[in-house]
Structure formats: structure tokens, C-alpha cells
Amino acid sequence: MWRIWLLFDPRRALIGILAFAFAMVLVNHFVQLSTERYGSWLNEPAAMSTQ
């Protein structure tokens, strides 16, 4: 396992992994917001106040 880190710089590899994971999280959230089940509250009219 230690020989792998001789090929790759650990800091750059970990930053790349974290950037990829963050991009996947953003894509996942935007896909869910575009669905009818999870994104429908974006298209609803604002609630009227009862005061």
C-alpha cells in the first residue's frame, strides 16, 4: 500500500477525492430537487400569513 503513495502525492490525491465527492453530492442534490417527490415544494406558491 505504501508504494501507491510513492506514485501519487497524498495531498493532491486527497484533495481530488474530496472534490470528486463534493461534486457527486451536488449532482445528487440537484437530481433529487428536480424530481416530483422531493422538488415539488419549489414550485408551490408561498404560504399566506394568517395575521
Rosetta constraint file for C-alpha pairs under 8 A:
AtomPair CA 1 CA 5 HARMONIC 7.41 0.50
AtomPair CA 2 CA 6 HARMONIC 6.88 0.50
AtomPair CA 3 CA 7 HARMONIC 6.89 0.50
AtomPair CA 4 CA 8 HARMONIC 6.55 0.50
AtomPair CA 5 CA 9 HARMONIC 6.38 0.50
AtomPair CA 5 CA 10 HARMONIC 6.27 0.50
AtomPair CA 8 CA 12 HARMONIC 7.70 0.50
AtomPair CA 8 CA 13 HARMONIC 6.63 0.50
AtomPair CA 9 CA 13 HARMONIC 6.09 0.50
AtomPair CA 10 CA 14 HARMONIC 6.02 0.50
AtomPair CA 11 CA 15 HARMONIC 6.13 0.50
AtomPair CA 12 CA 16 HARMONIC 6.04 0.50
AtomPair CA 13 CA 17 HARMONIC 6.17 0.50
AtomPair CA 14 CA 18 HARMONIC 6.09 0.50
AtomPair CA 15 CA 19 HARMONIC 6.02 0.50
AtomPair CA 16 CA 20 HARMONIC 6.11 0.50
AtomPair CA 17 CA 21 HARMONIC 6.16 0.50
AtomPair CA 18 CA 22 HARMONIC 6.07 0.50
AtomPair CA 19 CA 23 HARMONIC 6.16 0.50
AtomPair CA 20 CA 24 HARMONIC 6.21 0.50
AtomPair CA 21 CA 25 HARMONIC 6.22 0.50
AtomPair CA 22 CA 26 HARMONIC 6.30 0.50
AtomPair CA 23 CA 27 HARMONIC 6.22 0.50
AtomPair CA 24 CA 28 HARMONIC 6.06 0.50
AtomPair CA 25 CA 29 HARMONIC 6.20 0.50
AtomPair CA 26 CA 30 HARMONIC 6.20 0.50
AtomPair CA 27 CA 31 HARMONIC 6.08 0.50
AtomPair CA 28 CA 32 HARMONIC 6.21 0.50
AtomPair CA 29 CA 33 HARMONIC 6.12 0.50
AtomPair CA 30 CA 34 HARMONIC 6.23 0.50
AtomPair CA 31 CA 35 HARMONIC 6.72 0.50
AtomPair CA 32 CA 38 HARMONIC 5.96 0.50
AtomPair CA 32 CA 39 HARMONIC 6.68 0.50
AtomPair CA 33 CA 38 HARMONIC 5.55 0.50
AtomPair CA 33 CA 39 HARMONIC 4.10 0.50
AtomPair CA 33 CA 40 HARMONIC 7.84 0.50
AtomPair CA 34 CA 38 HARMONIC 7.47 0.50
AtomPair CA 34 CA 39 HARMONIC 5.43 0.50
AtomPair CA 35 CA 39 HARMONIC 5.39 0.50
AtomPair CA 35 CA 40 HARMONIC 7.34 0.50
AtomPair CA 36 CA 40 HARMONIC 5.18 0.50
AtomPair CA 39 CA 43 HARMONIC 7.68 0.50
AtomPair CA 40 CA 44 HARMONIC 6.81 0.50
